[in-house]
Amino acid sequence: MKKWSLIIHSVVFLIFAIFLLLNTFVVFDNNLQDRLYQKPTSTDPRIVIIAIDDVSLEMFGRWPWPRDYHGELIRILNEADPAVVGFDIIFSEPSQEALDDEYMLMTFAKMDQLILPVYGVFDRIASRGMLETQLIVEPFPELNRVTETAHINTITDEDGFVRHALLQFRYGDQVVDSFAWRVYEMYMQRMGIEPVEIDSVPVDRWHRTYIKYSGEPFDMEAIPYSAVLTGEVPAEYFRDRIVLVGPYTVGMADDYYFTPIVPQEAMFGIEIHANIIQHLLEGEFKANVPLVYELLIMLILGVLGFILFYKFRPGVSIVIIVFMIMGYIFAANFAFAKGWVVTLLYPIGFIMMQYVFALGHQFVAEQLEKKRITDVFGKYVAPQIVGKVLEEGEAGLQLGGTKRDISVLFVDIRGFTPLSEAAKPEEVVAILNEYLTLCAQAVFDYGGTLDKFIGDATMAIYNAPFDLERHQLRAVQTAWAMAQGAIPLQERLEKQYGKTVRFGVGIHCGPAIIGNIGASFRMDYTAIGDTVNTAARIESNTKPGQLLISQAVYEHVKDDVEVTDLGMLQVKGKAQGIQVYQVENVKNMDKPVLS
C-alpha cells in the first residue's frame, strides 16, 4: 500500500512540476502573489503629477487643447528648474497651422530635462528575448529633433493586469529605453547620484521587471494642469522634483489599467509610470526564483508532507498542512523582502493535493483494515462486538499477544459418530451444521468469542478480546442455552434415526495468552495455555448431557447455579486431580448488554 502511495505522490509531483514549468495556472498564481506581495506603502514626495483632469478640462475646454498651453506649462516649469519633466502625451502629428506649434517647439527646446514618449507597435510577442518592433509612433519630426524620447509601452499579463515594466525594446538597430527608466536615470544624474546599470535590473524573458507598487490609484501627489497655468501653484513648488504630465481622467483617453495593488480599481498610465519610477528610485528590485529552485522547494515540501501526512492521523494532519502552508507563505514573504518573487500556487496546491491523497490512502487503508478485522472477528463474535473491535482497532485489541484472565468453554457432540454411520453424508453435514449453528448463536448471545470448530466440537472464550463482566457466568449460561436449545433437535434425531445425541461441555477459567497465532500467511485469533488445556481435559471426560465446571468457575457462579459435586477428576497431563461440578440448573439466564 505504501509503495503505491509513493508512486501516486510521485506522479502528482510530476504533474505539478509540469504545471509549474508551463505556468499553466499563471492567472491564479499571480492573484495569490498580488495578495501577499502587493501592499501599499508611502509614496515618494519627490514625484509629482501634473494632471490633465476634469477640473482642467472644464477650465480649458475639450481635448485636444491648443499647443500653446503645453508650451506655456514648460516655460513655467523651466523657470523652477525641476529635476526632470516627463510628458505622457505623444504629439505624433504637427498642428494644421504651423504657427500653433512654434511656441511649444521653442519652449520644449529650451528644457534639457524634458522627456517625451514614443510608442512601439508590435504585431506579435516573441516567446522570449527582447521585444522587437518595425513600427514606432513618435513626436512629429521638428519636435522629435529637439527633445529626448522614451517608450511608454505597457504589456499586460494574461488577466489584463500590469505587474511588470517593459524596460527596453528593439527598433531596428536601436534599443529604446522605457519612459520610467529614462526619467529615473535623468533624475539620478541631475542629482549627482550614480544610477544603477539597466543591465543589472532583474528582468523576465521579455525584458520586463517586476513592479512593486507603492500607492493605490490617486495616492500619488497630483496637481491639476490648470492650477499650474493659472499660477495657483507656484513654479517654485516643482524645483528639483520629478514632474510627470499626463491624462488623469477617464473621459480623455483609454490610458488606464488594472494593477495588483487594488484589483477592482483601474489606475491611470501616468500613475503607473510614477510607481515604476519610485520602484527604481528605491532600488529594491525583485527577481523570480529560478525554476530549478522552485522545483527543489516543491520536492522538499513533498517529501516532508509525505512523511508527516502518513505518520499522523487526519485530525493532526490538517494542523500540519495549515502550519506547512503558513510557513511557506511566511518564507515567501521573507524572500520577497530580500528581492525574490516565489511562486505560491503550485507548492501550496501540491501540499493540499498531497493531503487529499493522504486522506484517500488512509481512508482506503482503514476500510481494508475494517474488512480484515471483520473477516477475522466476524466469524468469532457477535456483530455488536465486531463493531467495538472496529472502533478500538488493533491497538485496543493487542492482537500481537496479551495475557489476561478468561473463561474457556469446550463442547462436543456425544453420540455423533454412531449417528453419522446411520445417516446419509449430506444429512450428516446438515445435522452437524444445525448443531454448530446452535452452539455459535449461544456463544454470541452471551458475549463469547467463537474460537474454532474442531470436527463436531466447538471452542469458545470469554473476556477476550474485550472485557466481559462475570465472564465465568456467561460461559455457563452459554452451555445451558446450548443444552436447552438442543432438546427439540435431539428428540427429532432419536425419532428419525433411533440414536441418542447429547452435548458434553467442560468449562474452566484462568490466565491465558490471547492473540493472533499462526503462520505468517494464516493466523487465527485464539487462546493458548494451561487454562485452555484444562478446559479441554474436563470436556473430554464428560458423559452425554453433562455440563462440568471447575472449582475456579464454581467460585464465581455458585449463587447462580445448582450443581452436583463430583469430587476430584483425574485427567491426562495433570499430576493432581481437578475438582469438578455438574451443573443441574442455571437460575440466572439474563443475557449481557453488548455494546
Secondary structure, DSSP 4 states (H G I P E B T S, - for coil): -HHHHHHHHHHHHHHHHHHHHHTTTHHHHHHHHHHHH----PPPTTEEEEEE-HHHHHHH-SSSPPHHHHHHHHHHHHHH--SEEEE-----S--SSTHHHHHHHHHHHH-TTEEEEEEEE-S---SSSS-EESEEE---HHHHHHSEEEE------TTSB--EEE-EEEETTEEEEBHHHHHHHHHHHHTT-PPPPGGGS---TTSEEE------TT-S-EEEHHHHHTTSS-GGGGTTSEEEEEE-STTT-S-EEE-TTSTTSEEEHHHHHHHHHHHHHHT---EEPPHHHHHHHHHHHHHHHHHHHHHS-HHHHHHHHHHHHHHHHHHHHHHHHTTEE---HHHHHHHHHHHHHHHHHHHHHHHHHHHHHHHHHTTTS-HHHHHHHHHHHHHHHTTT-EEEEEEEEEEEEETHHHHHHHS-HHHHHHHHHHHHHHHHHHHHHTT-EEEEEETTEEEEEES-SS--TTHHHHHHHHHHHHHHHTHHHHHHHHHHH----EEEEEEEEEEEEEEEEEETTEEEEEEESHHHHHHHHHHHTPPTT-EEEEHHHHHHHTTTEEEEEEEEE--TT-SS-EEEEEEEEES--PPP---
